[in-house]
């Protein structure tokens, strides 16, 4: 089953383009054009002076469908890399899974396909992302296995066996606080799968990323004090951790 999940992603991204075409009711030629300009169009939305206290409003109200095209371009164009993140999921995902900032739902879909997983809680601020992932889950027959939420508060006080947070922490004005929130939601046997990229790019191609030196230093100090890294064999940015209790 696990190999079939990875093969399905490598072949079509879990029918990603088909889902996006039908969800937005646009033909494939137009969709391909929008995907090819995904990162450029997403970056063009950046206001240039995005403040920490306006980040949530920006992602919830300002981004819209642009994020769908940007993430589709990234996940399909870097399929081998994303497949390795799914292989890491395969090693650790079980029980109740949180996919925090889950985007277009790739990792939620993968996790929900594993027999070891009981339920996936997909969380994302962007309503377009949430609606699209709900649409995809139903299309793939996973509607009962994936629930869609705006934030952690709306889920309640559930403890998660697995936390997935890929390509999100660098977008947060207080990533250290998010690490501590994850720890509160984990038990001593829980595993967190995370990565980050605190860098705006060589040519400023990632304007949405926070890269303040003090923010990054605080992040790593918080990580080292609260989590112990667990080895996995894949040469990717994703890391796996258990909470120090």
C-alpha positions in Angstrom: 0.0 0.0 0.0 2.7 2.5 0.9 4.6 2.0 -2.4 1.3 2.4 -4.2 0.7 5.7 -2.5 4.1 7.0 -3.5 3.7 5.7 -7.1 0.3 7.5 -7.3 1.9 10.8 -6.2 4.8 10.4 -8.7 2.4 9.6 -11.5 -0.2 12.4 -11.1 0.3 14.2 -7.8 -2.8 12.3 -6.6 -4.7 13.6 -9.7 -3.7 17.1 -8.7 -4.1 18.9 -12.1 -7.4 17.0 -12.8 -8.7 18.1 -9.5 -7.7 21.7 -9.9 -9.1 21.9 -13.4 -12.5 20.6 -12.3 -12.5 22.5 -9.1 -11.9 25.9 -10.8 -13.8 24.9 -13.9 -11.0 25.9 -16.3 -9.5 23.9 -19.2 -6.1 22.2 -18.9 -4.4 24.6 -21.3 -5.3 27.6 -19.2 -4.4 25.7 -16.0 -1.0 24.8 -17.3 -0.3 28.5 -18.0 -1.4 29.5 -14.5 0.8 26.8 -13.0 3.8 27.8 -15.0 3.6 31.3 -13.5 2.6 30.1 -10.1 5.6 31.4 -8.0 5.9 34.7 -10.0 2.2 35.5 -9.5 2.2 34.5 -5.9 5.2 36.7 -5.2 3.6 39.6 -7.0 0.9 39.7 -4.3 3.4 40.5 -1.6 2.8 44.0 -0.3 6.4 44.7 0.3 5.9 45.7 3.9 4.1 42.7 5.4 4.1 43.1 9.1 3.9 40.4 11.7 0.5 41.4 12.9 -1.0 41.3 9.4 0.3 37.9 8.3 -2.9 36.0 9.2 -5.1 38.5 7.3 -2.8 38.3 4.3 -2.9 34.5 4.0 -6.6 34.3 4.8 -7.9 37.2 2.6 -5.1 38.4 0.2 -3.8 35.2 -1.4 -6.9 33.5 -2.8 -6.3 30.9 -5.6 -2.8 32.1 -6.3 -1.5 29.8 -3.7 -3.1 26.8 -5.4 -1.1 27.4 -8.6 2.1 28.2 -6.7 1.9 25.0 -4.7 0.9 22.9 -7.6 3.9 24.1 -9.6 6.2 23.3 -6.6 4.7 19.8 -5.8 4.7 18.6 -9.5 8.0 20.3 -10.5 9.8 18.8 -7.5 7.9 15.5 -7.4 10.9 13.3 -6.5 11.7 15.6 -3.5 8.1 15.6 -2.3 7.9 11.8 -2.7 10.8 11.5 -0.2 8.7 13.6 2.3 5.9 11.1 1.8 8.4 8.3 2.4 9.2 10.0 5.7 5.5 10.1 6.5 5.4 6.4 5.7 8.0 5.7 8.4 6.2 7.7 11.2 2.6 8.7 10.5 0.0 6.9 12.7 -3.1 7.6 14.7 -4.4 11.1 14.8 -2.4 13.3 12.3 -2.2 17.0 12.2 -1.2 18.6 8.8 -0.5 22.2 9.8 -0.5 24.7 7.0 -1.3 21.8 4.6 -1.6 23.8 1.4 -3.0 21.7 -1.5 -3.3 18.6 0.7 -0.6 16.3 -0.7 0.6 15.2 2.7 -2.9 14.9 4.2 -3.9 12.7 1.2 -0.8 10.5 1.6 -1.3 10.1 5.4 -5.0 9.3 5.1 -4.0 6.5 2.7 -1.9 4.7 5.3 -3.5 2.0 7.3 -1.7 3.2 10.4 -3.5 6.5 10.3 -6.8 6.9 12.1 -7.7 10.5 11.0 -6.0 13.5 9.4 -6.8 17.0 10.7 -5.9 19.5 7.8 -5.3 23.1 9.0 -4.8 26.1 6.8 -5.7 29.8 7.0 -6.4 30.1 3.3 -10.1 29.4 2.6 -9.3 28.5 -1.0 -6.8 25.8 0.2 -9.4 24.4 2.7 -12.2 24.2 0.1 -9.9 22.6 -2.5 -8.6 20.0 -0.1 -12.1 19.1 1.0 -13.0 18.8 -2.7 -10.0 16.5 -3.3 -10.7 14.3 -0.3 -14.2 13.7 -1.5 -13.0 13.0 -5.0 -10.5 10.4 -3.7 -12.9 8.7 -1.4 -11.2 10.1 1.7 -13.9 12.4 2.9 -14.4 10.5 6.1 -10.6 10.3 6.8 -9.7 14.0 6.4 -11.3 16.9 8.2 -10.6 20.5 7.2 -10.0 23.3 9.8 -9.0 27.0 9.8 -6.9 26.7 13.0 -6.0 24.5 15.9 -8.5 26.2 18.2 -11.4 25.0 16.1 -10.3 21.3 16.5 -10.5 21.4 20.3 -7.9 19.9 22.7 -7.0 16.8 20.7 -3.6 15.3 21.2 -1.9 14.3 18.0 0.2 11.2 17.4 1.8 12.8 14.4 2.4 16.4 13.5 3.3 17.4 10.0 4.4 21.0 9.3 6.2 21.3 5.9 7.2 24.7 4.4 5.2 26.7 6.9 7.4 27.8 9.9 9.3 30.3 7.8 6.0 32.1 7.0 5.2 32.6 10.7 6.2 35.8 12.6 6.6 33.7 15.8 7.8 30.2 14.8 9.1 29.4 18.3 5.6 29.9 19.7 4.3 27.5 17.1 6.8 24.8 18.2 5.6 25.1 21.8 2.0 24.9 20.6 2.8 21.7 18.8 4.5 20.3 21.9 1.3 20.9 23.9 -0.6 18.9 21.4 1.7 15.9 21.5 2.2 13.0 23.9 5.5 11.5 24.8 5.3 9.0 21.9 4.2 11.5 19.3 6.4 12.4 16.3 6.7 15.8 14.5 7.7 16.0 10.9 8.9 19.5 10.1 11.1 21.7 7.9 11.8 25.4 7.5 13.6 27.8 5.2 14.4 31.1 6.9 15.7 32.8 3.8 14.2 35.3 1.4 16.2 33.9 -1.6 19.3 35.0 -3.5 17.2 37.4 -5.5 14.4 37.9 -3.1 12.2 35.2 -4.7 10.8 34.2 -1.3 9.5 37.6 0.0 7.0 35.7 2.3 9.7 34.2 4.4 10.9 35.6 7.7 14.6 35.7 8.1 15.3 38.0 11.1 18.5 36.8 12.9 17.0 37.0 16.4 13.8 35.2 15.3 15.9 32.3 13.7 18.2 32.0 16.8 15.2 31.9 19.1 13.6 29.2 16.9 16.6 26.9 17.1 17.0 27.4 20.9 13.4 26.6 21.4 13.7 23.5 19.1 16.8 22.2 20.9 15.3 22.7 24.4 12.0 21.0 23.6 12.5 18.3 20.9 15.0 15.5 20.2 15.7 14.7 16.6 15.1 11.2 15.3 17.2 10.0 12.4 15.7 9.2 9.0 17.7 8.2 5.9 16.3 10.6 3.3 18.5 13.6 2.0 15.8 16.2 2.3 15.1 19.2 4.5 12.4 17.5 6.5 13.4 16.5 10.0 11.6 14.2 12.5 11.4 14.9 16.3 9.9 13.6 19.5 9.1 16.0 22.4 11.4 16.2 25.4 9.1 15.5 28.4 
